[in-house]
Amino acid sequence: MKISAKAIIPIAFVAALLVAIVTVAVVNLQALTATATHTITETDPATVKVARTNRLVLSLGMGVYKSLSYDSKSAEFKAAMEQFTKDVATIETNFADLETLLPSKKSDIAALKAQYDALAVKLKSQQEGGIKTNGFTLGSKNTPEDMDTGAALAIKQVGVDADISALGKAFTAFNDGIIAESKAEADQL
């Protein structure tokens, strides 16, 4: 049985069309896979890391207030100091992790880190002042000088809290930007 040229042309056309459809599907699937991999392995962990870092930064102010409130010999003071030190170390690690997860955002991360570093200097200074005072929980056992020093540090901490809040907003904006970019990538698929 012989197949005529008129019969082969439509079959060849359908075969070529099928190959073209499969090729386009494979290319689209590769793009989808690349975007999904980027989102799953970089973007999603980075947004979680940013949120956790933001939470830790916001908690540092509480650590300073505890150092001002509790007597430096109390268990509460020691626990607050340990937590503060642990949080600072975790924040530093998180910044390094973010640079690894989001190499394209290195300059943005560096700007956040610089803002954090400036804040950390203020927080550590405040905390050192808290170490030198006896803490407000001692009440009338404090000397007038201790009360004055503690009050001055507490007032100064209000300004530091404003810096903490500003950094928190910067973290939130950075995170929102990452999420928006990730959504835009997904929407293009």
Secondary structure as UniProt FT lines:
FT   HELIX           5..38
FT   HELIX           39..43
FT   HELIX           44..69
FT   TURN            72..73
FT   HELIX           75..101
FT   HELIX           103..105
FT   HELIX           106..132
FT   HELIX           136..141
FT   HELIX           144..187
//
